[in-house]
Amino acid sequence: MSQNRPFASLATDFGAAYSAICAGVIYKIAPAANVLVLSDEITPYAIVEGAMLLRQALPYLPVGVHVGIVDPGVGTPRHPVAVRTGRGDVLIGPDNGLLVPVAEELGGVVAAHRLENPAYRLPAVSNSFHGRDIFSPAAAHALNGVDIAEFGPATGLLPLDLPAAAVAAGTLTAPVLYTDQFGSLILAAGPDDLAAALGDPPYGTALEVSWDGGSARVPFAETFGKVAEGEPLVWVDSSGRLGLAVNQGSAAARFGLSDAAVLTLRTA
């Protein structure tokens, strides 16, 4: 990372005000840093959604110190950690699986250490705002050149337990990973799974999408504008996953679906 103006990013489920406090802590300790608030709008407590955002976004950002905080276990025995990746980034956040997919995307985990050294925390640590008191100070000190080994003992990382798609001849069954801000349902499946199940259907193929309590006939389309406004589609999102969307609308609202849904796709 650049030593003239080291780069940091911050992604949280805190909302704007609490995320701004975290950014302020980083700036106060590392005033030369360039801090980007990548998102303060991750759905609260949605670890999988946060993990998928980090995995999709961080490869496009400069090498730097990246803080990810979706931490429903704050104040419990879960560990705050710093992770060095093969690309050279430092990832900072809770050890709840959030950082694992993006670490793998950035060249794998080279080292991981717990954030236990009080020299790299704020003097007073609350039970419920570790983003301010632990994660942001550690990020700032990493930006200032402190090696993550100084933060605390080496540790392993808890995996992220992602659901998997089930592929069968003529049928693809995929859990919903998360619902994005537009109400599109992002699935635990990609185009390779669709091809394996349905024989690589071309764009325009009509699919039957079913779930517990309902079904819909939906085209497999390149992008939203390939269907009329207000009409549904199955498409491949920018992270390479299949999704169910509505052009200029919400698939979650239209079909009454949530992150707990499991969708089954067949050729109509």
C-alpha angles and dihedrals in degrees: 000000000000112000091202095062112359116208127234134175130199127203120177146151089229102101124236103299100050092041089052089054089055091049089049092054090052093049092047093056097033105028093170093059126111105223121193119193096216093185139341091178105077107137107266113267092359100136095170093051090050092047092051091049092052092046092050098042111036098065086064094051127080119270105272147106112315122192119201119182125181099137119162087161095059111149094018124105092278109120129242107225146187119214129195114208132207090252090058100255125135114222118198127190145090121322095240100111095275096116100039102084094048092044088056090048091052096056101288135280112309096173139348128197134181118244098238106125107107090209088073098046131073113272093251118042119199124212094237111030106060088146089072100031105038115008100045096046090049090050091050093050090049088053088052090056104265110150113237090236086072091062097069146294124334115262144179121243129242111240124240109247102221120181117241134224121245115224122199134158105288096356136081117187115190133171119226110255095194144325114248126220091271093055093254115147112229113206134214089242139079137206091273089060090049091050092048092051102037105024100258099299115211122237109280094041112139113235130194108223114192137177139169102304102007153028141201138196105237132172122235100235139179095232144344096273091060089078129050120270109279094021124119129240142175111230143161109256126218092269092056098256129124117250142180112228143161119226104251090348145075121271090193091057096040095052099028092240132150140185088279092065126111116205128204118204124200134161106268 
